[in-house]
């Protein structure tokens, strides 16, 4: 059964509450990535009720993810909504570098349009504020792209509330994209309330905390040496042990729902006040099948209460940023 589409801000865009994130397909930090599986995952979107695809100019040194989107979706572009981002690129040393000057934004937009094989970008984000460029200048560039018909609506990613407000004053936003999950809820304090008051949708990433909250990693499984997650505190020492206790509680709730842990986590996330979309990365079709299925049902009040109790019992992780 398809999910109910949700409106982004005050726009005419109606999106599925689960969006496909294509960062893993870039193969930069994810292991065992290949074009065949990535294309199969992208082509499964419409069948699974996902109509919203998220990518970025810097998802891959040579635009790998944007190019995959074009290859996979050329024959169904009008059935899907595409979001991409500007302001970060790879320099000549192969290192991601921020540059959100207007001339760079204009140039990256032109290249993204070619990579995506489209004449318009539905939602265009400033990927991250550039400390050397006022946010208002970057916002003005995206406003000009909207006026030129190359971009339909503006978004801001990885911005503080003050930066969101500065952007919005120059170029009205329909969405912001920020990290959020059961154990990382800082945006609930000020940002989400402001967005609700100003009709700006909140699109969240890291809903599964880089796979931790998918429930498939346990204390007996050691991450490979080249897995980038090893450097995050949530995957180390006492925090790792606490998370395993928390996941056992989630597994019991998932069993009661006859769902997977990932489906419980995503379902809880997309029903939090002010959260419009959960961005779920995938590099295999089965991963998207699992998270997309979280849109087709809802936790009961009793189940939600049990989830909230498990989160509360996790304790201090909610009070500080330990996964930054």
Residue pairs with C-beta under 8 A, 6 or more apart in sequence:
1 296
2 49
2 295
2 296
3 16
3 17
3 18
3 49
3 295
3 296
4 17
5 14
5 15
5 16
5 51
6 14
6 15
6 16
6 17
6 201
6 276
6 277
7 13
7 14
7 201
8 14
8 15
8 123
8 153
8 174
8 175
8 201
8 276
9 153
9 173
9 174
9 175
9 199
9 200
9 201
10 174
10 199
11 152
11 153
11 174
13 81
13 122
13 123
13 152
13 153
13 174
14 51
15 51
15 52
15 81
15 276
15 277
16 49
16 50
16 51
16 52
16 277
16 292
16 295
17 270
17 276
17 277
17 278
17 295
18 50
18 266
18 270
18 277
18 278
18 280
18 291
18 292
18 294
18 295
19 50
19 52
19 53
19 54
19 83
19 203
19 277
19 278
19 279
19 280
20 41
20 42
20 45
20 50
20 52
20 53
20 54
20 279
20 280
20 281
20 282
20 288
21 54
21 205
21 279
21 280
21 281
21 282
22 38
22 42
22 53
22 54
22 55
22 59
22 65
22 68
22 69
22 281
23 29
23 30
23 55
23 56
23 59
23 65
23 281
24 30
24 33
24 281
24 282
24 283
25 33
25 38
25 41
25 42
25 59
25 60
25 64
25 65
25 68
25 283
26 33
26 59
26 60
26 64
26 65
27 33
27 60
27 64
28 59
28 60
28 61
29 228
30 283
31 224
31 226
31 227
32 283
33 283
35 68
37 283
37 284
37 285
38 68
38 72
38 283
39 68
39 71
39 72
40 285
41 282
41 283
41 284
41 285
41 287
41 288
42 53
42 68
42 69
42 72
42 73
43 72
43 73
44 285
44 288
44 289
45 51
45 53
45 73
45 80
45 288
46 76
46 79
46 80
48 288
48 289
48 292
48 293
49 292
49 295
49 296
50 288
50 292
51 79
51 80
51 81
52 80
52 81
52 83
52 277
53 69
53 73
53 80
53 81
53 82
53 83
54 83
54 84
54 177
54 203
54 279
55 65
55 66
55 69
55 82
55 83
55 84
55 85
55 116
56 65
56 66
56 84
56 85
56 86
56 88
56 125
56 127
57 63
57 66
57 84
57 85
57 86
57 87
57 88
57 89
57 108
57 111
57 112
57 127
58 85
58 88
58 89
58 90
58 96
58 127
59 65
59 66
60 66
60 67
61 90
61 94
63 111
63 112
63 115
66 84
66 112
66 115
66 116
67 115
69 82
69 115
69 116
70 115
70 116
70 117
70 118
73 80
74 117
77 117
77 118
81 122
81 123
82 116
82 118
82 121
82 122
82 123
83 121
83 122
83 123
83 124
83 125
83 155
84 112
84 116
84 121
84 123
84 124
84 125
85 124
85 125
85 126
85 127
85 155
85 157
86 100
86 104
86 105
86 108
86 109
86 112
86 124
86 125
86 126
86 127
86 142
87 98
87 99
87 100
87 104
87 105
87 108
87 126
87 127
87 128
87 129
87 130
87 138
88 96
88 97
88 98
88 99
88 127
88 128
89 96
89 97
89 99
89 104
89 108
90 96
90 97
91 97
98 128
98 129
98 130
98 131
98 132
99 130
99 133
100 126
100 127
100 128
100 129
100 130
100 133
100 137
100 138
101 130
101 133
101 137
101 138
101 141
102 137
102 138
102 140
102 141
102 144
105 126
105 138
105 141
105 142
105 145
106 141
106 144
106 145
109 121
109 124
109 145
109 150
109 151
110 150
112 121
113 119
113 120
113 121
113 150
119 150
120 149
120 150
120 151
120 152
121 150
121 151
121 152
122 152
122 153
123 152
123 153
123 154
123 155
123 174
123 175
124 142
124 145
124 151
124 152
124 153
124 154
124 155
125 154
125 155
125 156
125 157
125 175
125 177
126 135
126 138
126 139
126 142
126 154
126 155
126 156
126 157
126 159
126 167
127 157
127 158
128 157
128 158
128 159
129 135
129 138
129 158
129 159
129 163
130 138
134 166
135 159
135 163
135 166
135 167
136 166
136 167
136 169
136 170
138 167
139 154
139 156
139 166
139 167
139 168
139 169
139 170
139 171
140 170
140 171
142 151
142 154
142 171
143 154
143 170
143 171
145 151
146 152
146 153
146 154
146 171
153 174
153 175
154 167
154 171
154 172
154 173
154 174
155 173
155 174
155 175
155 176
155 177
155 203
156 163
156 164
156 167
156 168
156 173
156 176
156 177
157 176
157 177
157 178
158 177
158 178
159 167
159 176
159 178
161 190
161 191
161 194
164 173
164 176
164 191
164 194
164 195
164 200
165 194
167 173
168 198
168 200
173 200
174 200
174 201
175 200
175 201
175 202
175 203
175 276
176 191
176 195
176 200
176 201
176 202
176 203
177 203
177 204
177 205
177 279
178 187
178 191
178 202
178 203
178 204
178 205
179 187
179 204
179 205
179 206
180 187
180 202
180 204
180 205
180 206
180 207
180 269
180 275
181 204
181 206
181 207
181 208
181 209
181 213
181 265
181 269
182 209
182 213
182 265
182 268
182 269
182 307
182 311
182 314
183 209
183 213
183 234
183 243
183 246
183 311
183 314
183 317
183 318
183 323
184 206
184 209
184 317
184 321
184 323
185 318
186 321
187 202
187 204
188 272
188 274
191 202
192 202
192 273
192 274
192 275
193 274
194 200
195 201
195 202
195 274
196 273
196 274
201 276
201 277
202 274
202 275
202 276
202 277
203 276
203 277
203 278
203 279
204 269
204 275
204 277
204 278
204 279
205 279
205 281
206 323
207 213
207 265
207 266
207 269
207 278
207 279
207 280
208 214
208 262
208 265
208 266
208 280
208 291
209 234
209 323
210 229
210 232
211 217
211 229
212 229
212 234
212 235
212 243
212 247
213 247
213 250
213 261
213 262
213 265
214 260
214 261
214 262
214 265
215 247
215 250
215 251
215 254
215 260
215 261
215 262
215 265
216 261
217 223
218 244
218 247
219 240
219 241
219 244
223 229
223 230
223 235
229 235
230 236
232 323
233 239
233 322
233 323
234 240
234 243
234 322
234 323
239 317
239 322
242 314
242 315
242 317
243 314
246 310
246 311
246 313
246 314
247 261
249 310
249 313
250 261
250 264
250 265
250 307
250 310
251 261
253 264
253 303
253 306
253 307
253 310
254 260
254 261
254 263
254 264
256 303
256 306
257 263
257 264
257 299
257 303
259 267
259 293
259 294
259 297
260 290
262 290
262 291
262 294
263 290
263 291
263 293
263 294
264 294
264 299
264 303
264 307
265 294
266 278
266 280
266 291
266 294
267 294
267 295
267 297
267 298
267 299
268 299
268 304
268 307
269 275
269 278
270 277
270 278
270 294
270 295
271 298
271 299
271 304
278 291
278 294
280 287
280 288
280 291
280 292
281 287
282 288
282 291
299 307
311 318
312 318
